Amino acid sequence: MTSPSDVPGGAPAGVPDVDLVYAWVDGDDPELQADMRRYASGPDDLNPERTRDLYDLLRYSLRSVAMFAGWIKNIHIITRRPQVPAWLDLNNPRVNVVHHDELSGFAPYLPTFNSTAIESFVHAVPGLSDHFLYMNDDFLFGAPTVREDFLTAQGKQRVFGTYFGIWLPFRVYRKRWKFFSTVHLEHCPRFVYKPFWEAMLGANREALHRTRSSRFRAGSDLRMDRLYRMWMLGPERRHAEAVKARELLEYHRFHRIDNTREEQARALDALVEMRPKFYCLNDDQGSDPDAWVCDRVREFLDAYYPDASEFERQE
């Protein structure tokens, strides 16, 4: 493997392959629900928004990849054993389902229901390219993208989710400095160079072990997306290009799905009009999602991404 120091910008010579990694879970799985109840210590641990998928978003996210990110090479989906999306075409050579116990070093921390702990092992996917995108299943592409949207021609990683391109290490924990919110900026695809990610983890072993040991989200958890962003804006700054908020919001949106009908209708129409390069549809509908809103979101997705992708099984 080429060392980052061998070429400008820390990237291997030539045009690198870029894989895509998702973390996904079937929140309706009775075994998952039973395990969560067994280990839960409070009501927040059983928050349905953390596991449910009202809109089959992974399917639509993969459709968005097929439509707008053809430069992606392989798709890796991390999930709990034995789960596999029922509609996923496992015969597609670009598709790889990886269960938690197949990730090196993860077994001592299982079972886990902590998305932050799971994200700390994304680099351990067998066969993963050195450069990869990590996305939640509620992230979607909305317009054509190119590799250079994430990695410059000079090999610098474009770092999203910062107001002024500054290093703010106090932001790496889940609950700290909540008043300094960057939620509308942070919900973006994360471009990762595996050696940098591994170095970041090695420099935070104690906090990393604490995060991985927490079966559910906790305020003391390291937020992997924030930690990597700060790593790139700190120790690896010469390999990074910070994307300031004003520029990012020209082609990115964070959309919170709640139960306010008129606001949701307007916001979904605005997404169609804007056609952002990438955006997030975040479930914030509580324990009783409004059926009218759910129907509107499904109509939006079906209209935006009408055709099955190569990643779906033939009916």
N, C-alpha and C positions, 0 to 999 in steps of 0.2 A: 504494500500500500504506500502510496506517495505521502510523504510528510507534508503537513501544512506549510512548513517553512521552506519547502523546495520550490514553490511557485508563488507569484504575486497573489495576495489576497487570501492565501491559506487554502485554496482549492486545488485538487489534483489537476494536472495538465489536461487540456482538451475539454470538450463539452461533457460534463458529468451526467450520468443517468440519475434520475430523481424518482424515487418510489414515494408512495403515499401510504401512511399508516392511520387507521382509525381505531378507536376504542369503542366497542358496542356491547350492549347487553339487552337481552330479552326480558324486560321488566315484568312481563306477564307469566313468566315461568314459575309454577307453583313451588318447585324446589328452591329457587332463588328466594322467593318470598318467605318460605319457611325458615331458611337459613338466616335471612335478615332479621326476622322476629326473634330468632334464637339468640342472636348476638347483640341486638339493639339495646341501648341503655337509656334512650330518651326518644321523644316523638320526632325530633329533627332527623334521627337516623332513618326513619321510615317515610321521609318526605317523598311522595310519589313523583314529584317533578324530576328527581334525580335518576330514576330508572325507566319510567314509562316512555313509550314512543307513540303518541297519539297520531302521528302523521307519517309513519314509515319513512323517516327522514333519511336513513342511510340509502335506501333505494333511490331517492331523488338526488341525494348528494352524488351518488355514482353516475346518475344520468347527467348531472351537471359537469362531472369530470369528462365524460364522453363528448359532451357538446362543446366545452370551453377550455379543456386542459389536456389536449391530446399529447402533449409532451411528457406526461406522467408515464412511467414505465410499468411498474407492478403495483398492485393494491394488496395491502396486508391488513387484516381485520383481527384485532385482539379481542378475545371474548372468554367468558367462563365456559369450562367444559361441562356438558357436551354441546353447548349451544352453537347453532349455525343458522343464519337467516334462511328461512324456508324457500325464498325466491332466488337465492344466490346460485349462480352457475359455477359449481366447483370444478367443472371440466375446463373452464377457461384457464389457460396457462398463466394468465396475468393475475389470477386471484389466489390468495394464500390466507387461509384462516388459521390463526395461532391461538391456542388456548393458554390460559395463564400459567399452567404448570409446565409449558414448553419454553418459557422464558427463563434463561439462566439466572439463578439466584433468587427466583420469586417464591419457590415452594415453601420456605419457612414462614412466609407471611400470609399464606392462604388458609381459609378463604378470606377475601377482602371485598369490601363494597365501597372502597374509597377510590374515587377516580384519580385523585392526586397520586396515590400510591401506584396505581396502575400506570399512569403516565411516566413515572420514574423508570419504568422498564421498557419504554418504547424502543430504545436502542438495541435491546436484546433479541429482537425478532430475527430468527434464523434467515439468512440469505438477504437481509436488508441492505440496500445500497448505502454507501457512505453519506450521500446527500439524500435527504428525504423531507417531505412535508408531513407534519402531524396535524390532523383535523379531528374535531369532534364531529359526530354524525349530524349535528344541526348546523354545520358550516356548509355553504353551497357556493359554487361559482355561478355568476349571473351574466357574464359577458366573456368574450375571448380573452385568454391570458397567455403569456409566454413565460418561459423560464426566467427571463430577465426581470420579471415583476418581483422575483424573490432573490435572485442571485445576479449581480451585475456582471457585465462583460469582463470586468477586472477581477471577478471572483469574490467580491464583497457581499456578505449577506445583508439584505435589506431588513432592518429591524423595525417592526411595527409596534404600536402600543405605548408610545412615550410622547409626552407633550412637546418637549423641546430637544429631544435627543440626549437627555441628561441621565446620569447614572443615579438611581434612587434605590439603594439596596434595602431600605426599610420596607419596601413594597413586596418583598418575596414571600411573606407569610400571609396566610389566608385572611386573617381578621385584623391585622395591624393597620393603623392609619386609614380606617375605612372612609373618613371624610375626604381623603385624597383619592377620589375614585377615577379610574380610567376604564370603566367597564365598556364604554362605547368604542374604545380603541383596542382593548385587549382581546376581544373575541374575533381573532383573525387566524388564518392558517399560520402555522409556525414552521419556518424553514430551518432545518437543523443539519449541521455537519457533525457526524457521529463522534470523531475524536474530540471536538470541542465539548460536546455533551458529556462524554465520559470524563473529561478533565473536570468539568463543573461538578459532577457527582462526587468525584474523588476529593474535591476540596470542601465538601459539606457532609462528610460521612455521619457525624453524630445526628445532625438534624434530619438527614435523609433516613437513617434507621428509625428515628422517632416517627417520621411521617409514614413510613412503610409499616410500622407496627400498629398504626391506628386503623382499625377495620372500617371505620366510618370517618367522614371528614371531620377535622378538628381545627380549632383556631390556630394551633401551633404548627399546622402542616406547612411545609414548603410548597409554594405554588410553582410547579415546574416551568410553566410558561413564563412567569415573571422572573424566575431565577435565571433561565437561559437568556432572556432579554437583557438582564443586568450583567450577566457574564459577557455577553457580546459587546455591551457598552462600557464594560470595565476592562477586565484582563485581556480581552480579545478585540479591543476597540479598533485596532488597525485593520481588522478583517471585517469591519461592519460599516454599514451606511444607515444611519438613523433616518427613519421616515417620520417627519413631524406630523402632528395631528392634522393640521390644515390640509396637507397634501393627501394624507390617508383618507380623509373624509370626502375627498373628491371621487373616490371609487370604492368605498367600503361603507357598509351600514350594519349596525347592530339593531335588530328588531325584537322587542320583547312582546311576546304574544300574551295578552291578558284577556279579560272578559268584557272589555268595553267595545261594544259593537261598532259604533260609528268611527271611533278612533282606529280600530283595526282595519276597517274597510278603507279608510283614507291612507293608512300607512302601507297596506299591501298594494294599493294603486300606485303609490309613490315609488315603491320598489320596481314595479313594472315600468314606470316611466323613466326612472334613473338607470336601471339595468347595471347595478354595481358589478365590479369584477368579482368580488366575493362579499358574502354577508352571512349573518347568523340569524337563525330563527329560534329564539330562546323561549322555552315553555315556562311561563310564569302565571299559569291559570289556576293554581291552587288545587284543592281537593275536589272541586266541582266545576270542571271546565264547561263553559257555555257552548251548547250544541251549535248554535248559529255561528259563532266564531270558528268552531272546529270545521264546519262545512265550508266557510269562506277560505280558510287556510288550505284545505284540501283542493278546492277549486283553483286557487292560486297556483299550487304546485302542479296540478294536472295540466293547467294551461301553459305554464312556463316550461315544463319538462314533459311533453306529451308522449314521447316515444320511449319504449323500453331500450335499455342500453345492452351492450354486449355482455355485461356482467350479470344479467338476469336470465333465469332459466326460460326456455321456450315453453309457453303454455301448451 
